[in-house]
Amino acid sequence: MSMSLDLPHYTDLEWRLEAQLSSRSLERQVQPSILLRLHAEEEGVPSVHTIETDPVNLIHLTNSLETALAEIKSQHCRRIMRGIK
């Protein structure tokens, strides 16, 4: 009996940086935004997820993912993963 999860797998990531430099009401205003297009595949079926965010949220997301990656490499998680497979 296998307890493994069948989750979507990452295949590609496209990104684009957009910046609004000013508007009619506010001159000299900069509003950067980042558009991410994540390509994944689940059971041979491709899917695309689009995310738009600002740099502050992207940094927070990156830090959260790095923390999760460091945790999954811990000895405790490795023992649990061996039990699941």
C-alpha positions as CSV (number, residue, x, y, z in Angstrom):
1,M,0.0,0.0,0.0
2,S,1.5,3.3,-1.1
3,M,0.7,6.5,0.9
4,S,2.4,8.8,-1.5
5,L,0.6,11.9,-2.8
6,D,0.0,12.5,-6.4
7,L,0.5,16.3,-6.7
8,P,1.1,18.5,-9.7
9,H,4.8,18.7,-10.8
10,Y,6.5,21.9,-11.7
11,T,7.6,22.1,-15.4
12,D,8.3,25.8,-16.2
13,L,8.1,29.3,-14.9
14,E,7.7,32.5,-16.9
15,W,7.9,35.9,-15.3
16,R,7.5,39.6,-16.3
17,L,8.2,42.8,-14.4
18,E,5.8,45.6,-15.0
19,A,6.0,49.1,-13.6
20,Q,3.6,52.0,-13.8
21,L,5.8,55.1,-13.7
22,S,3.1,57.7,-13.2
23,S,-0.6,58.5,-13.8
24,R,-2.6,61.6,-14.5
25,S,-3.4,62.1,-10.9
26,L,0.0,61.2,-9.4
27,E,3.2,62.1,-11.1
28,R,6.5,60.5,-10.3
29,Q,4.8,57.4,-8.8
30,V,6.3,54.0,-9.3
31,Q,4.2,50.9,-8.8
32,P,6.1,47.7,-9.7
33,S,4.3,44.4,-10.2
34,I,5.5,41.0,-11.1
35,L,3.5,38.6,-13.2
36,L,4.3,34.9,-12.8
37,R,3.1,32.1,-15.0
38,L,3.6,28.7,-13.5
39,H,3.4,25.6,-15.7
40,A,2.6,22.3,-14.0
41,E,1.7,18.8,-15.0
42,E,-0.6,16.4,-13.1
43,E,-1.0,12.8,-14.4
44,G,0.1,13.9,-17.9
45,V,-2.3,16.8,-18.0
46,P,-0.6,20.3,-18.3
47,S,-2.0,23.3,-16.4
48,V,-1.0,26.9,-16.2
49,H,-1.4,29.1,-13.1
50,T,-1.0,32.9,-13.4
51,I,-0.1,35.0,-10.3
52,E,0.3,38.8,-10.1
53,T,2.1,40.2,-7.1
54,D,4.1,43.1,-5.8
55,P,7.8,42.7,-4.8
56,V,7.2,42.7,-1.1
57,N,4.8,39.8,-1.3
58,L,7.1,38.0,-3.7
59,I,10.0,38.3,-1.2
60,H,7.7,36.9,1.6
61,L,6.6,34.0,-0.7
62,T,10.3,33.2,-1.5
63,N,11.3,33.3,2.2
64,S,8.3,31.0,3.1
65,L,9.3,28.5,0.4
66,E,12.9,28.5,1.4
67,T,11.9,27.9,5.0
68,A,9.7,24.9,3.9
69,L,12.5,23.5,1.8
70,A,14.9,23.7,4.7
71,E,12.4,22.0,6.9
72,I,11.8,19.1,4.5
73,K,15.5,18.5,4.5
74,S,15.5,18.0,8.2
75,Q,16.2,14.5,9.7
76,H,12.6,14.4,11.3
77,C,10.9,14.9,7.9
78,R,13.2,12.4,6.2
79,R,12.1,9.7,8.6
80,I,8.4,10.5,8.0
81,M,9.0,10.5,4.2
82,R,10.6,7.1,4.4
83,G,7.5,5.8,6.2
84,I,5.2,7.2,3.6
85,K,6.9,5.7,0.6
